[in-house]
Amino acid sequence: EVQLVESGGGMVQPGGSLRLSCAASGFTFSRSDMSWARQAPGKGPEWVSGITTGGSMTYYADSVKGRFTISRDNARNTIYLQMNDLKPEDTAVYYCNVWITPHESYWGQGTQVTVSS
């Protein structure tokens, strides 16, 4: 059974930082590209960042480029999202995501990030 468990969310002031984690199981993690997405209140889901199997290639939405960093630890079956210089518009539930096959996508339960003064 594929499981993705996010953690690390919370409330932070503008300009602050958080580090999200996503622990994966039930599939061959080291052979899977992974990504982060988010959904803000009243808005549709937004892709945030992606990372290839070995971590050599990373991708970011323009809205987070230069502030967020995605990484992975294949020994721990975990991906991370380091978020710096957080802004109120980053407030959202953050999800990690994996496509096991072109037709099978899995999501975690999400972790809430709130940026507010």
C-alpha positions as a Markdown table, in Angstrom:
| # | Residue | x | y | z |
|---|---|---|---|---|
| 1 | Glu | 0.0 | 0.0 | 0.0 |
| 2 | Val | 1.4 | 3.4 | -1.0 |
| 3 | Gln | 1.6 | 5.8 | 1.8 |
| 4 | Leu | 2.8 | 9.4 | 1.9 |
| 5 | Val | 2.9 | 11.2 | 5.2 |
| 6 | Glu | 3.6 | 14.9 | 5.4 |
| 7 | Ser | 4.8 | 16.7 | 8.5 |
| 8 | Gly | 6.5 | 19.9 | 9.5 |
| 9 | Gly | 3.7 | 22.4 | 8.9 |
| 10 | Gly | 2.7 | 25.1 | 11.3 |
| 11 | Met | 2.2 | 28.8 | 11.8 |
| 12 | Val | 5.0 | 31.2 | 11.0 |
| 13 | Gln | 5.4 | 35.0 | 10.6 |
| 14 | Pro | 6.1 | 36.5 | 7.2 |
| 15 | Gly | 9.8 | 36.2 | 6.4 |
| 16 | Gly | 10.1 | 33.0 | 8.5 |
| 17 | Ser | 11.0 | 29.5 | 7.5 |
| 18 | Leu | 9.6 | 26.0 | 7.7 |
| 19 | Arg | 10.9 | 22.6 | 6.6 |
| 20 | Leu | 8.3 | 20.1 | 5.4 |
| 21 | Ser | 8.9 | 16.4 | 5.2 |
| 22 | Cys | 7.2 | 13.6 | 3.4 |
| 23 | Ala | 7.8 | 10.0 | 4.4 |
| 24 | Ala | 7.0 | 7.5 | 1.6 |
| 25 | Ser | 6.4 | 3.7 | 1.7 |
| 26 | Gly | 4.8 | 1.0 | -0.4 |
| 27 | Phe | 6.6 | 1.7 | -3.6 |
| 28 | Thr | 10.2 | 1.9 | -5.0 |
| 29 | Phe | 10.9 | 5.4 | -3.8 |
| 30 | Ser | 14.4 | 5.7 | -5.3 |
| 31 | Arg | 13.0 | 5.1 | -8.8 |
| 32 | Ser | 10.2 | 7.6 | -8.4 |
| 33 | Asp | 10.1 | 11.3 | -9.2 |
| 34 | Met | 8.4 | 13.2 | -6.4 |
| 35 | Ser | 6.6 | 16.5 | -6.1 |
| 36 | Trp | 5.0 | 19.0 | -3.8 |
| 37 | Ala | 1.7 | 20.8 | -4.4 |
| 38 | Arg | -0.4 | 23.1 | -2.3 |
| 39 | Gln | -4.0 | 24.2 | -2.1 |
| 40 | Ala | -4.9 | 27.6 | -0.6 |
| 41 | Pro | -8.3 | 28.3 | 0.9 |
| 42 | Gly | -10.9 | 28.8 | -1.8 |
| 43 | Lys | -8.4 | 28.1 | -4.6 |
| 44 | Gly | -7.5 | 25.1 | -6.8 |
| 45 | Pro | -4.4 | 23.0 | -6.3 |
| 46 | Glu | -1.1 | 24.5 | -7.4 |
| 47 | Trp | 2.0 | 22.5 | -8.3 |
| 48 | Val | 5.0 | 23.8 | -6.3 |
| 49 | Ser | 8.1 | 21.8 | -6.9 |
| 50 | Gly | 9.4 | 18.5 | -8.3 |
| 51 | Ile | 12.5 | 16.4 | -8.0 |
| 52 | Thr | 13.9 | 13.5 | -10.1 |
| 53 | Thr | 14.8 | 10.1 | -8.8 |
| 54 | Gly | 18.4 | 10.8 | -7.9 |
| 55 | Gly | 17.8 | 14.4 | -7.0 |
| 56 | Ser | 19.9 | 15.8 | -9.7 |
| 57 | Met | 17.1 | 17.8 | -11.3 |
| 58 | Thr | 14.7 | 20.0 | -9.4 |
| 59 | Tyr | 11.8 | 22.2 | -10.6 |
| 60 | Tyr | 9.9 | 25.1 | -9.1 |
| 61 | Ala | 6.8 | 27.2 | -9.7 |
| 62 | Asp | 7.7 | 30.8 | -10.4 |
| 63 | Ser | 5.9 | 31.8 | -7.3 |
| 64 | Val | 8.4 | 30.0 | -5.0 |
| 65 | Lys | 11.6 | 30.0 | -7.1 |
| 66 | Gly | 14.5 | 31.3 | -5.1 |
| 67 | Arg | 12.7 | 30.8 | -1.8 |
| 68 | Phe | 11.9 | 27.1 | -1.6 |
| 69 | Thr | 14.3 | 24.2 | -2.0 |
| 70 | Ile | 13.2 | 20.6 | -2.6 |
| 71 | Ser | 15.5 | 17.7 | -1.7 |
| 72 | Arg | 15.3 | 14.0 | -1.1 |
| 73 | Asp | 17.0 | 11.3 | 1.0 |
| 74 | Asn | 16.6 | 7.9 | -0.8 |
| 75 | Ala | 18.0 | 6.1 | 2.2 |
| 76 | Arg | 15.2 | 7.4 | 4.3 |
| 77 | Asn | 12.5 | 7.3 | 1.6 |
| 78 | Thr | 11.8 | 11.0 | 2.4 |
| 79 | Ile | 11.5 | 14.2 | 0.5 |
| 80 | Tyr | 11.8 | 17.7 | 2.0 |
| 81 | Leu | 10.7 | 21.2 | 1.2 |
| 82 | Gln | 12.7 | 23.9 | 2.8 |
| 83 | Met | 10.6 | 27.1 | 2.7 |
| 84 | Asn | 12.3 | 30.4 | 3.4 |
| 85 | Asp | 11.1 | 34.0 | 3.3 |
| 86 | Leu | 7.5 | 32.8 | 3.6 |
| 87 | Lys | 4.7 | 35.1 | 2.6 |
| 88 | Pro | 1.0 | 35.2 | 3.5 |
| 89 | Glu | 0.2 | 34.0 | 0.0 |
| 90 | Asp | 2.1 | 30.8 | 0.8 |
| 91 | Thr | -0.6 | 29.9 | 3.3 |
| 92 | Ala | -2.0 | 26.5 | 2.1 |
| 93 | Val | -2.2 | 22.8 | 2.8 |
| 94 | Tyr | 0.9 | 21.3 | 1.3 |
| 95 | Tyr | 0.8 | 17.8 | -0.2 |
| 96 | Cys | 3.4 | 15.5 | -1.5 |
| 97 | Asn | 2.6 | 13.5 | -4.6 |
| 98 | Val | 3.9 | 10.5 | -6.6 |
| 99 | Trp | 2.9 | 9.0 | -9.9 |
| 100 | Ile | 3.5 | 5.2 | -9.7 |
| 101 | Thr | 2.3 | 4.7 | -13.2 |
| 102 | Pro | 1.0 | 7.1 | -15.9 |
| 103 | His | -2.4 | 6.3 | -14.5 |
| 104 | Glu | -1.8 | 6.0 | -10.8 |
| 105 | Ser | -1.2 | 9.1 | -8.6 |
| 106 | Tyr | -1.0 | 9.2 | -4.8 |
| 107 | Trp | -1.2 | 12.0 | -2.4 |
| 108 | Gly | -0.6 | 12.4 | 1.3 |
| 109 | Gln | -3.0 | 13.8 | 3.8 |
| 110 | Gly | -1.4 | 17.2 | 3.7 |
| 111 | Thr | 0.2 | 19.5 | 6.3 |
| 112 | Gln | -1.1 | 23.0 | 7.0 |
| 113 | Val | 1.2 | 26.0 | 6.5 |
| 114 | Thr | -0.1 | 29.4 | 7.8 |
| 115 | Val | 1.9 | 32.5 | 7.3 |
| 116 | Ser | 0.5 | 35.4 | 9.3 |
| 117 | Ser | 1.6 | 38.2 | 11.6 |
